[in-house]
Amino acid sequence: MDQQYIAYEEVLVNGYKTALTLSTDGILRWNDNRNVLRCLSVEKEVVGVSTAGEQIIIKSFVENAGFCFGSFKPSLIRKSFVFEAVSDDSISNLCDKIQGYIDSLGRPKKLFIFVNPFGGSKSASKVFTDDVKPLLQDANVEYTLQETKYQLHAKEVSHKLDLTKYDGIICVSGDGILVEVVNGLLEREDWQEAIKMPIGVIPAGTGNGMIKSLLHSAGQPCTVAYAMLTAIRGHKRSLDVATIWQGETRFFSVLMLAWGLIADIDIESERYRWMGSARMDIYGLQRMLRLRKYNGCISFVPAPGFENIGEPSSSGLESMEPPKPRHHGYRGPNVDLGSLSWRKLNGPFIGIWLQNVSWGSETAMAAPDAKFDDGYLDLILMRDCPKLALISLMSEMSNGHYVRSPHVLYLKVQAVILEPGSRTGDSMKEGIIDSDGEVLARGNGTYKCHLKSLMLYDRLQIVVDQGLATLFTPL
């Protein structure tokens, strides 16, 4: 046998005898019954291998370019390739060699899976049954399933989960369950090891900003199939985590923080959920036509290249309080704030947006320059903008071009102090601070202001920790 082959066996394909080979570069090759050479990449396309009697079955995901709205867009087709062994020895040899190559890729063998049956269009349970479960079976991946029953359930489970039993955690949901899992892992006594557990997301929620960002970075569409292939293949990448704290209370953010226009649209449009996905657009237009501005101040430590934005300030450093000590869990990033130069911008503001990844949702490219693990948050500010220009500007969020507007200030920062104030023209009404799709703080006179929130509508401190968490990634 030529040394370039890991396996070389004669098989039958629809009665046609051919050689099925696995080369050292991980490519399966054979000729079909029309004598046409066929190839499969084990690393990129093969999901799993199994036998049935005298047959060996290769389960795969094959990319197909489909025509959609005037252009070709890729999609994944689940496909099985069946080969009949010429001898009993050849079938066991082939299966062992192919499985051995799959095992050498370090793919996850056992996963813990959260399914949020209440999020988004309440489709997560169906997505799991119809799309996720069959692929796990194809890949011979064992799993433990946990449906979330209430808010913060995933956080509670992640906090106590025996992680030694699993190779990763998968969230069949929007971004909310991912955020709960990260917070649960960081509050454990063994958080240093726990936060290394890779996490994957299967889009089944309203926003899906994290998986959209991951798949878009690889030039792939945001679909369940591509997300599942990402989880099965098991590639990993690090993710920045922002610690938001106020006194003894802290929250770990992986997606975004918003105050002003975006937060108001996101949270206040909940009253129009009966409209479906259109609620954001319709209420967003209403909010822009009846535009609010908020008094306040933001201090920040700029990334290199942004040092001239704002005015110098020592007040940020003087008012920055370290997170209070905890009995267990992650305290926060170990940053020497005394060595950093602070800048400051005063309001009024239409809105402020801190983004950790490029997409805030499947339809909003909030921060086109954002990186997963560069150690910075992308800060987007609007202080003034004519209403008609604002409507036009917001329509460009789908491609990120809105940040080019002269009405938008876009920079990268390492640390932030946000001091939110009241609405201009009405000191009795304040705003909402939204982090990762959940209300972090509600001020006076806001939507559902009677409900208790995690933090007060007061000064918040935010510092990013580079590459703290781990995600399954397509690249």
C-alpha positions in Angstrom: 0.0 0.0 0.0 1.2 3.5 -0.9 2.2 5.3 2.3 0.0 8.3 1.4 -3.0 6.2 2.3 -4.3 5.6 5.8 -6.8 3.1 4.4 -7.3 1.4 1.0 -10.0 -1.1 0.5 -12.1 -2.4 -2.3 -15.9 -1.8 -1.9 -19.1 -1.9 -4.0 -21.0 1.3 -4.9 -24.4 0.3 -6.4 -22.8 -3.0 -7.6 -19.8 -1.2 -9.0 -16.4 -2.3 -7.6 -14.0 0.5 -6.7 -11.3 1.4 -4.3 -12.3 3.5 -1.3 -9.2 5.3 0.1 -8.5 7.6 3.0 -5.4 9.6 2.4 -3.1 11.2 5.1 -4.6 14.6 4.2 -8.0 13.3 5.5 -9.7 13.0 2.1 -12.0 10.0 1.2 -11.9 9.1 -2.5 -13.8 6.6 -4.6 -15.2 6.3 -8.1 -19.0 6.1 -8.4 -20.9 3.7 -10.7 -20.3 6.1 -13.6 -16.6 6.0 -12.9 -16.6 9.6 -11.7 -14.1 10.4 -8.9 -15.9 11.5 -5.7 -14.2 13.1 -2.7 -15.2 13.9 0.9 -13.1 15.9 3.4 -13.4 14.0 6.8 -12.5 17.2 8.7 -14.9 19.5 6.8 -17.7 17.3 5.6 -17.9 14.0 7.4 -20.0 13.9 10.5 -19.8 10.3 11.4 -19.3 6.7 10.3 -21.3 3.5 11.1 -21.9 0.0 9.9 -25.0 -2.0 9.1 -24.5 -5.6 8.1 -22.1 -5.6 5.2 -22.4 -1.9 4.6 -20.4 1.0 5.8 -22.3 4.3 6.0 -20.6 7.7 5.9 -22.8 10.5 7.3 -21.9 13.9 6.0 -22.9 17.5 5.5 -22.2 18.6 1.9 -22.3 22.2 0.9 -24.6 23.1 -2.0 -24.8 26.5 -3.7 -28.5 27.4 -4.1 -30.0 30.3 -6.1 -31.8 32.8 -3.9 -33.0 36.3 -4.8 -30.6 36.8 -7.7 -27.5 35.2 -6.2 -26.0 31.9 -5.2 -26.0 31.2 -1.5 -24.5 28.2 0.2 -26.5 25.7 2.1 -25.7 22.4 3.8 -27.3 19.1 2.7 -27.3 16.1 5.0 -26.2 13.2 3.0 -25.3 9.5 3.5 -22.9 7.6 1.4 -23.3 3.8 1.5 -20.5 1.3 0.5 -20.8 -2.4 0.5 -17.8 -4.3 1.7 -16.2 -7.0 -0.4 -15.0 -8.9 2.7 -15.7 -8.8 6.4 -12.2 -7.7 7.2 -12.4 -4.7 4.9 -15.5 -3.2 6.5 -14.1 -3.4 10.0 -10.7 -2.0 8.8 -12.3 0.9 6.9 -14.6 1.8 9.8 -11.8 1.7 12.3 -9.5 3.8 10.2 -12.1 6.4 9.4 -13.2 6.6 13.0 -9.6 6.8 14.1 -9.1 9.8 11.9 -12.2 11.5 13.2 -11.1 10.9 16.8 -7.7 12.5 16.0 -9.5 15.7 15.2 -10.4 16.2 18.9 -14.1 16.5 18.3 -16.5 16.5 21.3 -17.8 13.1 22.3 -20.3 14.1 25.0 -22.2 17.4 25.2 -24.5 19.0 27.7 -27.4 20.7 25.9 -29.7 23.5 27.0 -32.9 24.0 25.2 -34.9 27.1 25.9 -38.5 26.3 25.0 -39.8 29.8 25.8 -37.3 32.0 23.8 -38.0 33.8 20.5 -40.8 32.1 18.5 -40.8 29.2 21.0 -39.3 26.9 18.3 -36.2 25.6 20.2 -37.7 22.3 21.2 -38.7 21.6 17.6 -35.3 22.7 16.3 -33.7 20.3 18.7 -36.0 17.4 17.7 -35.9 18.0 14.0 -32.4 19.3 13.4 -30.0 18.9 16.3 -30.8 15.4 17.6 -30.4 13.6 14.2 -27.0 15.2 13.7 -25.8 14.2 17.1 -26.8 10.7 16.3 -25.0 10.8 13.0 -21.9 12.0 14.8 -22.2 9.4 17.5 -22.1 12.2 20.1 -23.6 11.4 23.5 -25.6 14.2 25.2 -27.5 15.2 28.3 -30.5 17.4 27.6 -31.8 20.1 29.9 -34.9 22.2 29.0 -34.8 25.5 30.9 -37.9 26.1 33.0 -37.4 29.7 34.1 -35.1 32.7 33.8 -31.6 32.0 35.2 -32.2 28.2 35.3 -29.3 27.7 32.9 -27.1 29.8 35.2 -28.0 27.7 38.2 -27.4 24.4 36.3 -24.0 25.6 34.9 -22.9 26.7 38.4 -23.3 23.2 39.8 -22.7 21.0 36.7 -20.1 18.3 36.8 -18.0 19.5 33.9 -15.6 16.5 33.9 -18.4 14.5 32.2 -18.6 16.8 29.1 -16.5 18.1 26.2 -18.8 21.2 25.7 -22.0 23.0 26.4 -24.5 23.7 23.6 -27.3 26.3 23.9 -30.3 25.8 21.6 -31.7 29.3 22.1 -31.0 32.9 21.4 -28.2 34.7 23.2 -29.8 34.7 26.6 -28.9 31.1 27.6 -25.3 31.6 26.5 -25.1 34.6 28.8 -26.5 32.7 31.7 -24.1 29.8 31.1 -21.1 32.2 31.1 -22.3 33.9 34.3 -22.9 30.5 36.0 -19.4 29.2 35.1 -17.7 32.4 36.4 -19.5 32.2 39.7 -18.1 28.7 40.5 -15.2 28.1 42.9 -13.4 26.4 40.1 -14.1 29.2 37.6 -10.6 29.2 36.2 -11.1 25.7 34.7 -14.8 26.0 34.2 -14.7 29.0 31.9 -12.4 27.0 29.6 -15.4 24.7 28.8 -16.2 25.4 25.1 -19.8 26.7 24.5 -21.8 26.5 21.3 -25.0 28.2 20.2 -27.7 26.9 17.9 -29.9 29.8 16.6 -33.4 29.4 18.1 -34.1 32.7 19.6 -34.9 36.3 18.8 -31.5 37.9 18.5 -28.9 35.2 17.7 -26.1 37.8 17.6 -23.3 35.6 18.8 -23.8 32.7 16.4 -24.4 35.2 13.6 -21.1 36.9 14.4 -19.3 33.5 14.4 -20.7 32.2 11.2 -20.4 35.5 9.4 -16.7 35.7 10.3 -16.4 32.4 8.3 -18.5 33.6 5.4 -21.3 31.2 6.3 -25.1 31.9 6.6 -26.7 31.9 10.1 -28.5 28.5 10.0 -29.0 25.6 12.4 -27.1 23.3 10.0 -24.0 25.5 9.9 -24.2 26.1 13.7 -24.5 22.3 14.3 -21.5 21.5 12.0 -19.5 24.1 14.0 -20.4 22.3 17.3 -19.7 18.8 15.9 -16.3 19.8 14.4 -15.2 21.1 17.7 -12.9 24.0 16.7 -12.5 26.5 19.5 -11.7 30.2 19.9 -11.4 32.6 22.8 -14.0 35.3 23.6 -13.6 38.5 25.6 -15.9 38.9 28.6 -16.9 42.3 30.1 -17.4 42.6 33.8 -20.1 45.2 34.7 -20.2 46.0 38.4 -21.9 48.4 40.8 -20.8 48.1 44.4 -21.1 44.4 45.3 -23.3 43.5 42.3 -21.7 42.3 39.0 -22.8 40.9 35.7 -20.6 39.3 33.0 -21.5 40.4 29.5 -20.5 38.7 26.3 -22.6 40.5 23.7 -23.6 44.1 24.3 -24.7 46.9 26.6 -27.1 49.6 25.4 -28.5 52.8 27.0 -30.8 55.3 25.2 -32.4 54.7 21.8 -31.4 51.0 21.2 -32.2 49.9 24.8 -35.6 51.7 24.7 -36.5 50.0 21.4 -35.3 46.6 22.5 -37.1 46.6 25.9 -40.2 48.8 25.4 -41.2 47.0 22.2 -41.9 43.9 24.3 -45.4 45.3 24.7 -45.9 44.7 21.0 -44.7 41.0 20.9 -48.0 40.1 19.1 -46.5 41.8 16.1 -43.8 39.2 15.8 -40.4 40.3 14.4 -42.0 43.5 13.0 -42.3 45.0 16.5 -38.7 46.2 16.5 -39.0 48.0 13.2 -42.4 49.6 13.9 -41.7 50.6 17.5 -38.2 51.8 16.4 -39.7 54.1 13.9 -42.1 55.5 16.5 -39.2 56.0 19.0 -37.1 57.8 16.4 -40.0 60.2 15.4 -40.5 60.9 19.1 -36.8 61.1 19.8 -35.5 61.2 23.4 -32.2 62.4 24.6 -30.6 61.6 27.9 -28.3 63.6 30.1 -25.2 61.8 31.3 -21.5 61.2 31.0 -19.2 58.5 29.8 -15.6 58.1 30.8 -13.4 55.5 29.0 -9.9 54.2 28.4 -9.4 54.3 24.6 -7.6 51.7 22.5 -4.5 52.9 20.6 -5.5 55.1 17.7 -8.5 56.7 19.6 -6.6 58.7 22.2 -7.8 62.1 20.9 -11.5 61.4 21.2 -13.2 63.2 24.0 -11.3 65.3 26.6 -8.7 64.2 29.1 -10.2 63.2 32.4 -8.9 62.0 35.7 -12.4 61.6 37.2 -12.7 58.2 35.6 -9.7 56.8 37.5 -10.7 58.6 40.7 -14.2 57.2 40.7 -13.4 53.7 39.5 -13.9 51.3 42.4 -12.5 47.8 42.3 -15.0 44.9 42.5 -15.7 43.9 46.1 -14.0 40.7 47.2 -16.1 37.5 46.9 -16.0 34.2 48.7 -15.7 32.4 45.4 -16.0 32.9 41.7 -14.3 35.3 39.3 -13.7 38.7 40.7 -13.1 40.7 37.5 -10.2 41.5 35.2 -6.8 42.2 36.7 -6.2 45.6 35.1 -3.9 48.3 36.5 -6.2 51.2 35.9 -3.7 53.6 37.4 -1.5 53.2 34.3 -4.2 54.0 31.9 -5.3 57.3 30.4 -8.9 58.2 30.7 -11.0 60.4 28.4 -14.5 61.8 28.8 -17.6 62.7 26.8 -20.6 64.6 28.2 -24.2 64.3 27.0 -26.9 64.7 26.1 -26.9 61.4 24.2 -29.4 59.9 21.8 -27.8 56.6 22.7 -24.7 54.7 23.7 -23.9 51.1 22.6 -21.0 48.9 23.8 -20.6 45.9 21.6 -18.3 42.8 22.1 -19.0 41.1 18.8 -19.9 42.4 15.3 -23.6 41.5 15.2 -26.1 42.6 17.8 -28.7 40.4 16.2 -29.2 38.4 13.0 -30.2 41.7 11.2 -28.0 44.3 12.9 -24.3 44.6 12.3 -23.7 46.9 15.3 -20.0 47.0 15.3 -18.4 46.0 12.0 -14.8 46.3 13.4 -15.4 44.2 16.5 -13.2 41.2 17.2 -13.9 38.2 19.5 -10.7 38.4 21.5 -8.9 41.7 20.9 -9.3 42.9 24.5 -11.5 45.8 23.6 -15.2 46.7 23.4 -16.5 48.7 20.5 -18.2 51.9 21.7 -20.8 53.6 19.5 -22.3 57.0 20.5 -24.9 59.3 19.1 -25.2 62.7 20.6 -27.2 64.6 17.9 -28.9 63.6 14.7 -31.8 65.0 12.7 -34.8 62.6 12.8 -34.9 61.9 9.0 -31.2 61.4 8.9 -31.5 59.0 11.9 -34.2 56.9 10.2 -31.9 56.6 7.1 -29.0 55.8 9.3 -30.7 53.1 11.2 -31.7 51.4 8.0 -28.0 50.9 7.3 -27.5 48.8 10.4 -28.0 45.6 8.4 -24.6 46.1 6.8 -22.8 48.2 9.5 -22.5 51.2 7.2 -24.3 53.4 9.7 -21.0 53.8 11.7 -19.7 55.9 8.8 -22.2 58.7 9.5 -20.9 62.0 10.8 -23.6 61.7 13.5 -22.0 58.5 14.9 -18.9 58.2 16.9 -17.3 54.8 16.8 -14.2 53.8 18.8 -12.6 50.9 20.8 -12.3 51.0 24.5 -10.8 48.9 27.3 -12.7 50.3 30.3 -15.8 52.4 30.7 -17.7 54.3 33.5 -21.2 55.1 32.5 -23.1 57.7 34.5 -26.7 57.7 33.1 -29.0 60.7 33.7 -32.5 61.8 33.1 -34.3 62.6 29.9 -33.7 66.1 28.6 -36.7 68.3 29.2 -38.1 65.9 31.9 -35.9 65.4 35.0 -38.5 63.0 36.5 -38.0 60.4 33.7 -34.9 58.4 33.3 -33.8 55.5 31.0 -33.2 51.8 30.7 -29.8 50.0 30.6 -29.9 46.8 28.6 -27.2 44.2 28.6 -27.2 41.1 26.4 -31.0 41.5 25.8 -32.0 41.7 29.5 -32.7 44.8 31.6 -29.8 45.6 33.8 -31.3 48.8 35.3 -34.5 50.8 35.1 -34.8 54.4 35.9 -37.8 56.4 37.2 -40.7 56.7 34.7 -39.5 53.8 32.5 -41.4 50.9 31.1 -42.2 48.4 33.9 -40.1 50.6 36.3 -41.9 48.9 39.2 -40.0 45.7 38.5 -36.8 45.0 40.4 -33.6 45.0 38.3 -30.2 43.6 39.0 -28.6 47.1 39.3 -29.6 50.6 40.1 -30.0 53.3 37.5 -26.7 54.8 38.5 -23.0 54.7 37.7 -21.8 51.5 36.2 -18.2 50.3 35.7 -17.2 48.1 32.8 -13.8 46.5 32.1 -13.1 43.8 29.5 -11.0 40.7 30.1 -9.3 39.5 27.0 -10.1 35.9 25.8 -11.6 34.8 29.0 -14.3 32.4 27.7 -14.2 29.8 25.0 -16.6 29.2 22.1 -17.0 26.5 19.4 -16.1 28.3 16.1 -16.4 27.4 12.4 -12.8 28.4 11.8 
